[in-house]
């Protein structure tokens, strides 16, 4: 990755960290809103403030900073977990309606990005306008993934385990399309980005929910702490490898 590029290069390490970050987003959001009993609205305000602060630093940065980049990804995952829950439980929209609204919003964002900038490619982002579209699309994608994951796990009757298998199958089909078809790599990136969010969301639910609700019962505190430690270790490792000149950037 060149210094001019301000976002992470898309590699296998990227997707592993993306899943970790989105799973932490699910468990961390639930930790604040439910375990600590802060509530969905208050948690959303706190986490949205954190997102705005980290995003402002990211946009002002002149080059790629791995920890800052993944802090923004984590912030989008965590903040919009509580916002998706707020739409469903506090506003009473339901996950299906919320997911539909967000999907239309994502399509509008990507269409506007393409019409304005001529491309929605993510392999080399340095223009401030392009980076702004990038983060808006990521924000909406993570919100869509949260609503979709919660719909599959809670409203569809599939449960956490089957929901994860269904989403994993979708990710698997995307991987096959990457290697064996000529489908646009950019399109496949955004499909994978959306799908890895509900994968992380349902994985987070699987880890934290009690066995009587179909989960493993590890709780939000322990799950969040372990996953966050894994994410930090992976960021540090990929940064170290990149510093040695090995092609495994974050």
ZIGI-V137433 format. One record per residue. N is the residue number from 1. RES is the residue in one small letter. SS is DSSP state (alpha for helix, beta for strand, coil for the rest). PHI is phi in whole degrees, 0 to 359 (NA if undefined). OMEGA is omega in degrees with one decimal (NA if undefined). Layout:
n:res:ss:phi:omega
N:RES:SS:PHI:OMEGA
N:RES:SS:PHI:OMEGA
//
This chain:
n:res:ss:phi:omega
1:x:coil:NA:179.6
2:x:coil:279:-178.9
3:x:coil:296:-176.9
4:x:coil:293:-179.7
5:x:coil:286:-173.9
6:x:coil:261:-179.5
7:x:coil:235:-176.0
8:x:coil:291:173.7
9:x:coil:289:-176.8
10:x:coil:277:178.2
11:x:coil:228:175.1
12:x:alpha:300:178.3
13:x:alpha:300:178.3
14:x:alpha:303:-176.1
15:x:alpha:289:176.6
16:x:alpha:297:179.3
17:x:alpha:291:177.1
18:x:alpha:298:179.1
19:x:alpha:295:176.6
20:x:alpha:300:-177.6
21:x:alpha:296:-178.8
22:x:alpha:288:176.0
23:x:alpha:292:174.6
24:x:alpha:298:177.5
25:x:alpha:301:179.3
26:x:alpha:291:-177.2
27:x:alpha:290:179.7
28:x:alpha:291:177.2
29:x:alpha:297:177.8
30:x:alpha:292:177.9
31:x:alpha:301:-179.5
32:x:alpha:289:-171.2
33:x:alpha:285:-174.1
34:x:alpha:249:-177.4
35:x:alpha:296:179.1
36:x:coil:273:174.9
37:x:coil:58:176.6
38:x:coil:282:-179.4
39:x:coil:98:-176.0
40:x:alpha:292:-177.0
41:x:alpha:295:-179.1
42:x:alpha:295:178.0
43:x:alpha:298:179.1
44:x:alpha:298:179.3
45:x:alpha:296:-179.7
46:x:alpha:299:-175.6
47:x:alpha:287:176.3
48:x:alpha:293:175.7
49:x:alpha:297:177.3
50:x:alpha:297:178.3
51:x:alpha:298:-178.8
52:x:alpha:299:-179.3
53:x:alpha:295:-179.2
54:x:alpha:291:179.0
55:x:alpha:294:178.1
56:x:alpha:299:177.7
57:x:alpha:295:179.2
58:x:alpha:298:-178.6
59:x:alpha:292:179.9
60:x:alpha:279:-177.9
61:x:coil:295:-178.8
62:x:coil:267:-178.9
63:x:coil:212:-177.5
64:x:coil:282:174.3
65:x:coil:241:-172.8
66:x:alpha:306:-177.0
67:x:alpha:294:178.1
68:x:alpha:293:179.7
69:x:alpha:303:-177.1
70:x:alpha:286:172.4
71:x:alpha:295:177.7
72:x:alpha:293:177.5
73:x:alpha:302:179.2
74:x:alpha:297:179.9
75:x:alpha:296:178.8
76:x:alpha:294:-179.0
77:x:alpha:294:-175.8
78:x:alpha:285:-177.1
79:x:alpha:299:-173.4
80:x:alpha:275:166.7
81:x:alpha:294:-179.1
82:x:alpha:289:179.5
83:x:alpha:292:176.1
84:x:alpha:298:177.4
85:x:alpha:296:178.7
86:x:alpha:297:178.4
87:x:alpha:298:-176.3
88:x:alpha:283:-168.5
89:x:alpha:269:-178.5
90:x:alpha:275:179.4
91:x:coil:271:176.8
92:x:coil:74:-178.4
93:x:coil:284:-175.2
94:x:coil:87:-176.5
95:x:alpha:294:-177.9
96:x:alpha:295:178.8
97:x:alpha:295:179.1
98:x:alpha:299:180.0
99:x:alpha:296:178.9
100:x:alpha:296:178.9
101:x:alpha:299:-177.6
102:x:alpha:291:178.3
103:x:alpha:298:176.9
104:x:alpha:296:178.3
105:x:alpha:297:179.2
106:x:alpha:298:178.1
107:x:alpha:300:179.2
108:x:alpha:293:179.5
109:x:alpha:296:-178.8
110:x:alpha:295:178.3
111:x:alpha:295:178.6
112:x:alpha:296:177.9
113:x:alpha:301:-178.2
114:x:alpha:295:180.0
115:x:alpha:293:-176.9
116:x:alpha:280:-172.8
117:x:alpha:254:177.6
118:x:coil:89:-178.1
119:x:coil:196:173.1
120:x:coil:242:178.8
121:x:coil:294:-176.2
122:x:coil:239:-174.6
123:x:coil:278:-179.3
124:x:coil:206:-175.6
125:x:coil:245:177.0
126:x:coil:219:178.3
127:x:coil:288:-177.9
128:x:alpha:303:179.7
129:x:alpha:294:179.1
130:x:alpha:297:-179.7
131:x:alpha:295:177.3
132:x:alpha:297:176.0
133:x:alpha:299:-179.8
134:x:alpha:304:-176.5
135:x:alpha:286:175.1
136:x:alpha:296:179.1
137:x:alpha:297:178.4
138:x:alpha:295:179.1
139:x:alpha:301:-179.0
140:x:alpha:291:179.1
141:x:alpha:299:179.3
142:x:alpha:294:177.4
143:x:alpha:294:177.5
144:x:alpha:299:179.7
145:x:alpha:299:178.1
146:x:alpha:298:-178.9
147:x:alpha:296:179.7
148:x:alpha:295:179.7
149:x:alpha:297:179.1
150:x:alpha:293:177.6
151:x:alpha:297:-178.8
152:x:alpha:295:-174.8
153:x:alpha:283:-171.8
154:x:alpha:258:-170.9
155:x:alpha:258:-174.5
156:x:coil:277:-177.5
157:x:coil:88:-178.9
158:x:coil:285:-175.7
159:x:alpha:83:-174.4
160:x:alpha:291:-177.6
161:x:alpha:296:-179.5
162:x:alpha:293:177.4
163:x:alpha:298:178.8
164:x:alpha:297:178.8
165:x:alpha:296:179.6
166:x:alpha:295:179.6
167:x:alpha:292:177.4
168:x:alpha:299:177.1
169:x:alpha:296:176.6
170:x:alpha:297:176.9
171:x:alpha:295:178.5
172:x:alpha:299:177.5
173:x:alpha:295:177.5
174:x:alpha:295:177.8
175:x:alpha:296:178.2
176:x:alpha:298:178.4
177:x:alpha:296:179.1
178:x:alpha:297:-174.5
179:x:alpha:273:-169.9
180:x:alpha:239:177.6
181:x:coil:228:178.0
182:x:coil:256:177.1
183:x:coil:301:-178.8
184:x:coil:310:178.5
185:x:alpha:297:178.4
186:x:alpha:293:177.5
187:x:alpha:299:179.5
188:x:alpha:296:177.4
189:x:alpha:301:-176.7
190:x:alpha:290:174.2
191:x:alpha:297:179.5
192:x:alpha:296:-178.9
193:x:alpha:297:178.4
194:x:alpha:293:-175.4
195:x:alpha:291:-179.9
196:x:alpha:291:177.0
197:x:alpha:292:176.7
198:x:alpha:294:175.1
199:x:alpha:299:177.2
200:x:alpha:294:-179.3
201:x:alpha:296:-179.8
202:x:alpha:290:174.7
203:x:alpha:296:177.3
204:x:alpha:298:177.5
205:x:alpha:296:179.3
206:x:alpha:300:-178.9
207:x:alpha:288:-168.4
208:x:alpha:263:-176.2
209:x:coil:290:-179.7
210:x:coil:288:-178.2
211:x:alpha:303:-179.8
212:x:alpha:291:176.4
213:x:alpha:255:176.9
214:x:coil:91:-179.2
215:x:coil:259:-179.7
216:x:coil:263:173.8
217:x:coil:77:179.6
218:x:coil:282:178.6
219:x:coil:85:-176.3
220:x:alpha:284:-175.6
221:x:alpha:292:-178.7
222:x:alpha:296:-179.5
223:x:alpha:297:-179.8
224:x:alpha:297:-178.4
225:x:alpha:297:-178.4
226:x:alpha:293:-178.7
227:x:alpha:295:178.5
228:x:alpha:294:177.5
229:x:alpha:296:177.9
230:x:alpha:296:179.9
231:x:alpha:298:179.8
232:x:alpha:298:179.1
233:x:alpha:297:179.4
234:x:alpha:293:177.6
235:x:alpha:298:-180.0
236:x:alpha:297:-178.9
237:x:alpha:294:-179.2
238:x:alpha:293:176.4
239:x:alpha:294:179.0
240:x:alpha:296:179.0
241:x:alpha:295:178.3
242:x:alpha:296:178.6
243:x:alpha:293:177.7
244:x:coil:275:178.7
245:x:coil:87:178.5
246:x:coil:274:-177.7
247:x:coil:280:173.3
248:x:coil:207:-176.7
249:x:coil:291:178.6
250:x:coil:283:NA
//
